[in-house]
Amino acid sequence: MIKKFFSIIGVFALVCFSFYYTSLATTIIKNNDPIMKQIIKVSENYKEQPINAILVKNNITPGISGLEVDVDRSYESMKKYGSFNENLMVFKSLTPSVSVSNIYDKYITGGNEKNQVVSLVITVEDYSYIENIIDILDSKEVKATFFVSTDIVEESPDIVKLINDSYHQVELKSYDYNIDSLKKSKKTIKDITKKDIGFCYSEEENLTILTNCSNKKLYTIIPSIKTSNFPYSDVKNGLKSGSIISLNNNTHTLRELKYIINYINQKGYKIVTLEELIRE
């Protein structure tokens, strides 16, 4: 019985050693392959260090992901062709060590200025001009983020469907984002969009909103440009890379939205949803 036990142990050890030796031999052969040596040699030329999110008092600005060569996948990509080819390089993302992805207790007032993007945020407090605003956005091939009040979501979920069917981002607008009052509205939006909400909206620092939203792992945004009766002038005077531009669903927005979009495009900025604006 003891001899049999030691025999089994011996066979197991032999198998483990065989796997280890095979793996080691494969690694040595691969690392000495001229293709792998060339990949390793040039990989540093492609490396881009990530930029950390910026924390200033109660605010956070998203960082920027870095980039590096995925050495093993690049080797696999080139080996099948038998030679080194820079066009077959495979890359992987490097996440900043300080990232907006896991910080919810700060206000986001804009995206990273290095990305040359801005966001249009439409606050919806009534039923006015929603279809018209969507038509303008769609004609300009622009995606916006709509913050729809809880009352509108419950009274007219078709508004949420209309926005979502045009591939715009739908979020909730609430007085204080109390968890009990949001529960039903959150479910309504998710049933329609198949996505959870991700953002809260406030036009100024509000500790109640920030706390409630942070506890639910929602980002709290404060627009950097809050428009008035003359939204085009407001945008023209305040626009910069990373801007979050707040517009109401009213006649002023309807009158000037296409000119606002044209102006942003002329300045070389891309208009994206909030989800994309904060993406690192």
C-alpha positions in Angstrom: 0.0 0.0 0.0 2.8 2.4 0.9 4.8 1.4 -2.2 1.7 2.1 -4.3 1.3 5.5 -2.7 4.9 6.5 -3.3 4.6 5.2 -6.8 1.6 7.5 -7.5 3.4 10.4 -6.0 6.4 9.7 -8.2 4.3 9.6 -11.3 2.5 12.8 -10.4 5.8 14.5 -9.7 7.2 13.3 -13.1 4.1 14.6 -14.9 4.4 18.0 -13.2 8.1 18.2 -14.0 7.3 17.3 -17.6 4.8 20.1 -17.9 7.1 22.6 -16.2 10.0 21.6 -18.5 7.9 21.7 -21.6 6.6 25.2 -20.6 10.1 26.4 -19.8 11.5 25.1 -23.1 8.7 26.7 -25.0 9.3 30.0 -23.3 13.1 29.9 -24.0 12.5 29.1 -27.6 10.0 31.9 -28.0 12.2 34.4 -26.3 15.0 33.6 -28.6 12.9 33.8 -31.7 14.0 36.8 -33.8 10.4 37.9 -34.1 10.0 38.1 -30.3 13.3 39.9 -29.9 12.3 42.5 -32.4 8.9 43.0 -30.7 10.6 43.5 -27.4 13.1 45.8 -28.9 10.5 48.2 -30.4 7.8 47.9 -27.8 9.2 50.8 -25.7 8.7 53.1 -28.7 5.0 52.5 -28.5 4.5 52.8 -24.7 2.3 55.7 -23.5 2.1 56.2 -19.8 -1.4 56.7 -18.4 -2.4 60.1 -17.0 -4.0 60.1 -13.5 -7.4 61.6 -12.8 -6.9 65.1 -11.3 -8.4 65.8 -7.8 -8.9 69.4 -6.8 -10.9 70.0 -3.6 -14.4 68.5 -4.3 -13.9 68.0 -8.0 -12.3 65.3 -10.2 -11.2 65.4 -13.8 -11.0 62.0 -15.6 -7.5 60.8 -16.5 -6.4 59.2 -19.7 -5.5 55.5 -20.2 -2.0 54.6 -21.4 -1.0 52.1 -24.0 1.6 49.4 -24.3 2.4 46.5 -26.6 0.9 43.2 -25.7 4.1 41.2 -26.4 2.6 37.7 -26.3 -0.4 38.5 -28.5 1.8 40.4 -31.0 4.1 37.4 -31.2 1.1 35.1 -31.9 -0.1 37.5 -34.5 3.2 37.6 -36.4 4.4 34.1 -35.9 1.7 32.7 -38.2 3.2 34.8 -41.0 6.8 33.9 -40.1 8.2 37.4 -39.9 8.1 40.6 -37.9 5.5 43.2 -39.1 4.8 46.3 -37.1 1.3 46.5 -38.7 0.4 43.3 -36.7 1.3 44.8 -33.3 -1.4 44.2 -30.7 -1.8 46.7 -27.9 -3.4 46.7 -24.4 -4.7 49.6 -22.3 -3.0 50.8 -19.1 -5.4 52.1 -16.5 -4.4 55.2 -14.5 -3.5 54.4 -10.8 -5.9 57.3 -9.8 -9.0 56.7 -11.9 -12.5 58.2 -12.1 -13.8 54.7 -12.5 -13.8 54.0 -8.8 -14.2 57.5 -7.3 -17.8 58.7 -6.9 -17.6 61.2 -4.0 -16.4 64.1 -6.2 -18.1 66.3 -8.7 -17.2 65.9 -12.4 -17.3 69.3 -14.1 -15.7 68.3 -17.3 -13.7 65.8 -19.3 -9.9 65.7 -19.7 -8.9 68.6 -21.9 -6.3 66.5 -23.8 -9.1 64.5 -25.4 -10.7 67.3 -27.4 -14.3 66.2 -26.7 -17.3 68.0 -25.1 -20.8 66.8 -24.0 -24.2 68.2 -24.6 -26.6 67.6 -21.7 -30.3 68.1 -22.2 -32.4 68.5 -19.0 -36.0 67.4 -19.5 -38.6 68.9 -17.1 -41.6 68.8 -19.4 -42.7 67.4 -22.7 -41.7 70.4 -24.9 -39.7 70.0 -28.1 -38.1 66.7 -27.4 -38.8 65.2 -30.8 -37.6 68.5 -32.5 -34.4 68.5 -30.5 -33.7 64.8 -31.3 -34.3 65.5 -35.0 -31.7 68.3 -34.9 -29.2 66.1 -33.1 -29.8 63.2 -35.4 -29.5 65.4 -38.5 -26.1 66.5 -37.2 -25.1 63.0 -36.3 -24.5 64.0 -32.7 -25.3 62.0 -29.5 -26.4 63.8 -26.3 -27.2 62.8 -22.8 -30.7 63.5 -21.6 -31.5 63.9 -17.9 -35.2 63.2 -17.7 -37.1 64.1 -14.5 -38.6 61.3 -12.5 -42.1 62.7 -13.1 -41.7 62.5 -16.8 -40.2 59.0 -16.7 -43.3 57.8 -14.7 -45.9 59.8 -16.6 -44.6 59.2 -20.1 -42.0 56.4 -20.5 -42.5 56.8 -24.2 -40.2 59.8 -23.9 -37.5 57.6 -22.6 -38.1 55.1 -25.4 -38.0 57.9 -28.0 -34.6 59.2 -26.7 -33.1 55.7 -26.4 -34.3 54.6 -29.9 -32.2 57.4 -31.3 -29.2 56.0 -29.4 -28.9 59.0 -27.1 -27.9 58.4 -23.4 -30.8 58.5 -20.9 -30.2 59.5 -17.2 -32.5 60.5 -14.4 -32.9 64.0 -13.0 -34.1 64.3 -9.4 -34.4 66.8 -6.7 -32.2 64.9 -4.2 -31.7 61.4 -5.7 -33.3 59.8 -2.7 -33.1 56.1 -3.1 -36.7 55.4 -2.3 -38.1 57.9 -4.8 -35.7 56.7 -7.5 -36.3 53.0 -7.3 -39.3 52.9 -9.7 -37.9 55.4 -12.2 -34.5 53.6 -12.3 -36.4 50.3 -13.1 -38.5 52.0 -15.8 -35.4 53.3 -17.5 -33.6 50.0 -17.3 -36.5 48.1 -18.7 -36.5 50.4 -21.7 -32.8 51.0 -22.3 -31.4 47.7 -20.9 -28.9 49.8 -19.0 -28.5 51.1 -15.5 -28.3 54.8 -15.0 -24.8 56.1 -14.3 -25.0 59.8 -13.5 -26.7 62.4 -11.3 -27.2 66.0 -12.3 -26.7 69.1 -10.2 -26.1 72.7 -11.2 -24.1 73.5 -8.1 -22.4 71.7 -5.3 -25.0 69.8 -3.3 -23.8 67.5 -0.6 -27.1 65.6 -0.3 -27.0 64.8 -4.0 -23.3 63.9 -3.9 -23.8 61.6 -0.9 -26.9 59.9 -2.2 -25.4 59.3 -5.6 -22.0 58.3 -4.3 -23.7 55.6 -2.1 -25.3 54.2 -5.2 -22.0 54.4 -7.2 -23.4 57.1 -9.5 -21.2 60.0 -10.8 -22.4 63.5 -10.0 -21.9 66.0 -12.8 -22.0 69.8 -12.6 -22.1 71.4 -16.1 -19.3 73.8 -16.8 -21.5 75.8 -19.2 -25.1 76.4 -17.9 -27.0 78.1 -20.7 -29.6 80.9 -20.5 -32.0 82.4 -23.0 -29.1 82.8 -25.4 -27.4 79.4 -25.3 -25.3 80.0 -28.4 -23.6 83.1 -26.8 -23.1 81.1 -23.5 -21.4 78.3 -25.4 -19.3 80.6 -27.5 -18.1 82.5 -24.4 -17.3 79.4 -22.3 -16.4 76.6 -24.7 -13.2 74.6 -24.1 -12.1 71.0 -24.5 -13.9 68.8 -21.9 -16.9 71.2 -21.5 -20.2 69.8 -20.2 -22.8 72.0 -21.8 -26.3 72.1 -20.1 -29.3 72.9 -22.3 -33.0 72.9 -21.5 -35.7 71.5 -23.7 -37.1 74.9 -24.6 -37.5 77.3 -27.5 -34.1 78.8 -26.9 -32.4 75.5 -27.3 -34.6 74.6 -30.3 -33.7 78.0 -32.0 -30.0 77.8 -31.5 -29.0 74.1 -31.1 -27.8 73.6 -34.7 -25.7 76.7 -34.5 -24.2 75.5 -31.3 -23.3 72.2 -32.9 -21.8 73.9 -35.9 -19.7 76.2 -33.7 -18.4 73.3 -31.6 -17.4 71.4 -34.8 -15.7 74.4 -36.2 -13.6 74.6 -33.1 -12.4 71.0 -33.7 -14.1 69.4 -30.8 -16.0 66.1 -31.0 -19.4 65.9 -29.3 -19.9 62.7 -27.2 -22.1 61.4 -24.5 -21.2 61.8 -20.8 -20.4 58.1 -20.7 -17.7 58.6 -23.4 -16.5 62.0 -22.0 -15.4 60.4 -18.7 -14.0 57.2 -20.2 -10.3 56.8 -19.5 
